[in-house]
Amino acid sequence: LQPGFEIEEKVPVKTNTTIPVPPVGMKDDLDR
């Protein structure tokens, strides 16, 4: 199991960019 797979499962940002609750950090990055 790869570390990226784990994150993707919990936070499918790549699949769905319109995530209702983006992960902390990713949201900060997108906000800026």
URGI-V655947 format. One record per pair of residues at least 12 apart in sequence whose ideal C-beta (glycine too) atoms are under 6 Angstrom apart, sorted by the first residue. I is the first residue (numbers start at 0). J is the second residue. D is the distance in whole Angstrom. If there is no record, write none. Layout:
{{I;J;D} {I;J;D}}
This chain:
{{10;22;5} {12;25;6}}
